[in-house]
Amino acid sequence: MSQLTPFTGTPVFFDARRITAVTSLPPNEFPVSAEVARLSLQIFFPLPAQIEANGPKKPVTQVLGIFANLMPVKESTDDVLKLAGRDQFAQFTLMTGQTVWMRASAIAWVSHDYEGGTPNAGSFVGLGFVPGRPTALKEDVDTVRKAIEKIMP
């Protein structure tokens, strides 16, 4: 089993193949009610307004796939990608401008549009535990498709 250390300090042991995405974002300290989370179109990654409202904070490595939402860890993004198998991940850009690496096999769908989705997004992808909730990316659908097909021909 692999090991990561969340910011809580207690190591977590898990199957590294469960990691679906890795990014570096400021710690999520914005309030989200249960109702907002339930209805959120973008549950995993905070929207630009949420990051701005959170104030300037140093980004930390955050991992998706071990728990239902992002888990901030002490390890570097590079170390997590090495652990999870870097060659299985495609690099994209979140609408906040941060880079996100997504496991190609964890992307359930890609679309040009999503009702109620983030304006000006290049594409939307269904990822991880809840593929029906999209993640908005700056890259267009063709770029995303090519990146996935390069990893999973």
N, C-alpha and C positions, 0 to 999 in steps of 0.2 A: 504494500500500500504506500501511496505517496503522502507527503506531509506538507502543509502550509501553516503559517502562524497568523491567525487573524489579529487585528489590533487589540482584541480583548486579551491576547497573550497566551491563550490555551491552544496548543497545537491541535489541528484537525487532521485525521488520517482518512484517506478516501482513494477512490479509483481515478487516476488522472484523466482517463478517457471521458469522464463526466464533465470536464471543463468545456463549456460551450463558447465562452467569450472572455477576453482579457482586455482591460483598458486601464488608463490612468486618469482618474477624476478626483476632484476635491471630495472630501468625506461628505456623505449625504446626511446633513443635519437639518434639512428642511422638513417642516411638519406635513405629514400626509395622513389624512383620516382614512379609516377603513373603507368608507364609501367612495372616496376619491380613488384609492388604490384599486378597488373593485371595478370602477368604471374607466380607469386610465387606459388610454390607447397605447401608452408607452411606459409600461410599468418598470422595466428593467433599468433604463438609462434616463437620468434626469434631463429635462428640457432646458434650453438656454436660460429661460427666465428663472428657473429654479436654482440654477448654479449662480446666476447674478444675485438673486435674493439672498443666497447663502453667504455672500461676502467673499472676499479673496482668501482662499485657503490653498495651501500647497497640495497638489494632486498626489494621490496614493494609488498603488496598484489595486485594482478591484477585479474580482473573479466571479463569473456567472456559471452556474451549473452544479455547484456543490450544494448550495441551498437555493431556495426559490427566488432569491433576489441577489443583488451584488453583495459580495463579501470583501471588505477592505482587508488586505493582508500586508505583512511586513516585507515580504519578498519583492524583488524588482519584477517589472513586467517581463523582462528578458528571462529571468530565472523561471517564472511561471510558464512561459512559452516553451522553454527547454524541457521542463517537466512534463508538459502536456503533449509535446510533439509538434514543434513549430511548423513543420512541413504540412501539417493538416489544417493550418489556419490561413485564412485570407485576410488581408489588411484593408480596412475601410475607414471612412471618416464620419463620425457622428455629426449631427446638426450643430452641436456645440463647438465643433472644430477639433475635438480630441480624436485621436486614432483609436480604433477598436479592432482587435483581431478576433475573428469568428471562425469556429470550427466549421469547415465547409459542409460536413455531413450533418451538422445540427441545423442548417438553414432549411426550413421546410418549404418555403415559398418566397418568391420575389415578385414585386408588382410595381407598375408605374405610379399607381394612385391607390389611396386608401381613404374611404369616407371618414371625414373627421380627422384625417392625418395632419401632420405638420406641414404648413405651407412651405413651398419652395424646396421640398425634399426631392432629391434625384430619384430615389427609390425607397421602397419599404420592404423589409424582410421579416418573415416569421422565424423566430429563433427560440430554441430551448424548450423549457417546460410548457410554455404557453404559446405555441406557434400562431395562434389566432390574434395575438397582440403584437402589432408591428413595431419594428425599430426603424426609425427614419434615418436614411443615410444621404450624404451629399452625392455619392456616385450614382450614375444612371443605371438602369436595369441591365443594359448590355455589358457595362463594365463589371457589374456584380456577377452576372452569369458567366462571363469569361474567367473571372477569378475563381469561381467555384469549379468550373469545368477544367481549369488548369490543374487543380488539386484532385478532382474526382473525374477523370476522363470518361 
